[in-house]
């Protein structure tokens, strides 16, 4: 049976959830210790599956990169597992025979700004979802809609920088790029992940603005958001250590 977005409203009222981004810090994050926890992941998270037992509880894809073969393969690897997935409605042609998909009407995906207005946030994902800046903003709106509280972020490093064939770039890196070798991606957990085409300064401004919007919106309704990322440059939310959170015990999924 095809899923309906309304069935997820407050489904996890006052339960905790971990939202898993795709930053380099995931290489230092013990994701297998999240077994038994509610988790939401996104995009090319499947690149980690060959070395982990952990799989996300929910999945999000709102990126046009699904049109690229290597991205589509990884995106469908997660959706095909039957994991409930929230997907931008404009990408429906890529995920159609799967019934474990909820389609989202997304807005504000092309804006570039240092300040995202409060009314961009959506408390009702059945109507629309703001996809500005980062897929994590979509995950936050989905999590709030499902009633999760508190919310913990992982793999949200920020600090995007230009890709280079070698750490630090340099003349050799530039020469390799000129002859067609793909630059290594320094901004995600895998060097082959693929950095977005926008300039790093624009990406950083947009992502920071998106998180500032999320903080204002969640505070307004009493939802607590914490950053449990290992390191990184996101300082919008209060910091907590993942190891301490895991000692508190896993959330029952029963």
HUJOWO-V498286 format. One record per residue. RES is the residue in one letter. D_FIRST is the distance of its C-alpha to the first C-alpha in whole Angstrom. Layout:
RES | D_FIRST
RES | D_FIRST
This chain:
X | 0
X | 4
X | 6
X | 9
X | 13
X | 14
X | 12
X | 15
X | 18
X | 20
X | 18
X | 21
X | 24
X | 27
X | 26
X | 27
X | 26
X | 27
X | 26
X | 27
X | 29
X | 31
X | 34
X | 37
X | 37
X | 34
X | 36
X | 38
X | 35
X | 34
X | 30
X | 30
X | 32
X | 28
X | 27
X | 25
X | 25
X | 23
X | 23
X | 22
X | 23
X | 23
X | 24
X | 26
X | 26
X | 25
X | 29
X | 29
X | 27
X | 30
X | 32
X | 29
X | 27
X | 26
X | 22
X | 21
X | 18
X | 17
X | 18
X | 19
X | 20
X | 22
X | 25
X | 26
X | 28
X | 24
X | 26
X | 29
X | 28
X | 29
X | 27
X | 24
X | 24
X | 24
X | 21
X | 19
X | 20
X | 19
X | 15
X | 15
X | 15
X | 12
X | 14
X | 12
X | 14
X | 15
X | 17
X | 19
X | 18
X | 21
X | 20
X | 17
X | 18
X | 19
X | 15
X | 13
X | 12
X | 10
X | 6
X | 8
X | 10
X | 12
X | 14
X | 18
X | 21
X | 23
X | 27
X | 31
X | 30
X | 33
X | 36
X | 39
X | 40
X | 42
X | 40
X | 37
X | 37
X | 36
X | 34
X | 32
X | 30
X | 27
X | 26
X | 23
X | 20
X | 18
X | 21
X | 23
X | 23
X | 27
X | 27
X | 31
X | 33
X | 30
X | 27
X | 28
X | 28
X | 24
X | 23
X | 26
X | 24
X | 21
X | 22
X | 24
X | 21
X | 20
X | 23
X | 25
X | 28
X | 30
X | 29
X | 31
X | 31
X | 32
X | 33
X | 34
X | 37
X | 38
X | 42
X | 40
X | 43
X | 44
X | 43
X | 46
X | 46
X | 48
X | 48
X | 51
X | 50
X | 54
X | 56
X | 54
X | 51
X | 51
X | 53
X | 50
X | 48
X | 50
X | 50
X | 46
X | 45
X | 42
X | 43
X | 41
X | 39
X | 41
X | 38
X | 35
X | 35
X | 35
X | 38
X | 36
X | 33
X | 34
X | 36
X | 35
X | 37
X | 39
X | 42
X | 42
X | 44
X | 41
X | 38
X | 40
X | 41
X | 37
X | 36
X | 38
X | 38
X | 34
X | 35
X | 37
X | 35
X | 32
X | 35
X | 36
X | 33
X | 32
X | 36
X | 35
X | 33
X | 34
X | 31
X | 33
X | 33
X | 35
X | 36
X | 36
X | 36
X | 39
X | 41
X | 41
X | 42
X | 39
X | 41
X | 40
X | 38
X | 40
X | 40
X | 39
X | 39
X | 36
X | 38
X | 39
X | 36
X | 35
X | 38
X | 36
X | 33
X | 30
X | 27
X | 25
X | 21
X | 21
